Amino acid sequence: MRYIGIDLGGTKIAAGLTDENGHLIMKDSVPTRKEREYPEIIADMAALCERLIERDGIKTTDVKSIGIGCPGTPDTKNGVIVYANNIRFRNVPVAAEMRRHLDIPVIVDNDGNCAALAESVAGAAKDAAHSITITLGTGIGGGFIIDNKIYSGFNFAAPEVGHMAIIVDGEQCSCGRRGCWEAYASATALINQTITAARWDSNSLINELTGGDLNRIDAKTAFDAARKGDEAGIRVVGQYIVYLAEGITNLINLFSPEVFAIGGGVSNEGEYLLKPLREHVKKGVYSREEIPQTFITAASMGNDAGIVGAAMLGL
Amino acid sequence: MRYIGIDLGGTKIAAGLTDENGHLIMKDSVPTRKEREYPEIIADMAALCERLIERDGIKTTDVKSIGIGCPGTPDTKNGVIVYANNIRFRNVPVAAEMRRHLDIPVIVDNDGNCAALAESVAGAAKDAAHSITITLGTGIGGGFIIDNKIYSGFNFAAPEVGHMAIIVDGEQCSCGRRGCWEAYASATALINQTITAARWDSNSLINELTGGDLNRIDAKTAFDAARKGDEAGIRVVGQYIVYLAEGITNLINLFSPEVFAIGGGVSNEGEYLLKPLREHVKKGVYSREEIPQTFITAASMGNDAGIVGAAMLGL
């Protein structure tokens, strides 16, 4: 059987065809043009699926399901996107609307859940029944896999890992609450921390690396400076890793997943990030060393996680 | 069928006989005398079970299982208590040892998990597939019920809800980490907060209620003073509820349980605690009001939660 996964983003609609092991056979995309009404966007999604089916030379009946992942809150049971952060969907009956174009079962879910499922089926958490995958980006997205299935609570709204407060009454978060983890450990937070450090220390390598233009600072800049021995860079990275580790420690103390996978651009820093991160987590984790411990690693599915995870919703 | 549940505490071994709905038919207890070697303690546990069976006039074969709950880390799969906080058990093969006395299947689990299971089967979370129960005591214990079953992670160590940091680098916790939730929101923390307030404000009703002896302050004192309009009491209770609410908000954002039950003596404060608590949580929860929201309530199984939950391990 074949599976189709769609990553419905604010900029583009990416779709892919996979086998039952989450192996990506082909992919394609079209612009979202998110200002449009939902029937037009969904018609484009259906056309994209048809193109993949045609290109692979298979029939509609060879496709077991179409999974759709998008940021926001799904009603998985009824195939409805209740609310999306990045497009204007409010209570859109996506599954029913797709079925007007294509006779294939449709499943919707949150994009963080899809990324976690992708890592669980084909990526860094492949052999673990219980795993957590987070993505460090504008915020911190995440998904919990329990017994090889997505866990999203009784109302499909869980888990909002980024909105776990790690410092009560701390930094203002975009959600309205204060002290949320993503206000300290998202890529956005890292960029803000790097900009602040560059302002305080105008002789730092951070300033040199960006030609003095602080707008050019990204989530790599502090790491680049730190690797070259720059004090400001080392300070920023050290503090950032503490914030990241404290949130991960919380999630391990709460969940004991076998694998904890970290995705997003920051995870490309590899062992330079992971080694001190693991050391900090080890100090804070409650369970004793004589019992098996959670393995912390980089996510491995990269940009295809959304497509593959959405496809695997049909498993 | 009948089920036996044992609550293995540091002071006493309490056991009860239930039906399959978690209805407690009878209970009994003996002192733990925890300084003894484990075979003696386990022999007493078996004798207690035999006494319940005899008193109910049933046969051993009428008992489906004996569940044993204790603080610490179980190896549920192998029926071993890896580590207990309150007695000297280290890697004790409890199930095998019990079987030397009685031919009934034995299951071990953590006491926080048992309390959560009791609330799920027969208490405040009776009709919810997903629920969380916490107990506010010396620390904060807790259990997660997912799909009507205990969830304890791949190593049976989860969830350590009390050891979720809510203020990175905050108050020292007994676990070695800093800023853990239980350092702010356990009954012990509330008592410490009340003592501090009484020291700062010697005219407060707190001092009067305890006859000036701060050692007599317990987890009720600040609530008693607050209900009578005492400013110091109101301040302590208000801040305590914020700490409690922030941790609960985190757990709701992460898990979206249908029911969140609060046990331990503090939960006897009823709506005086729950009303402001719910209001604070509502402000911090990420999910929008148009989708179903977690119901926060007091646990209802009281001191029998441990026994009944342990019995229900055999369901």
Interface residues (C-beta under 8 A of the other chain):
Chain A: T73 D75 V82 Y83 A128 A129 H130 I146 Y151 S152 G153 F154 N155 F156 A157 A158 P159 E160 V161 H163 M164 A165 I166 I167 V168 C175 G176 R177 V242 Y243 E246 T249 N250 L251 N253 L254 F255 S256 P257 E258 K283 G284 Y286 S287 R288 E290 I291 P292 Q293 T294
Chain B: T73 D75 V82 Y83 A128 A129 H130 I146 Y151 S152 G153 F154 N155 F156 A157 A158 P159 E160 V161 H163 M164 A165 I166 I167 V168 C175 G176 R177 V242 Y243 E246 T249 N250 L251 N253 L254 F255 S256 P257 E258 K283 G284 Y286 S287 R288 E290 I291 P292 Q293 T294
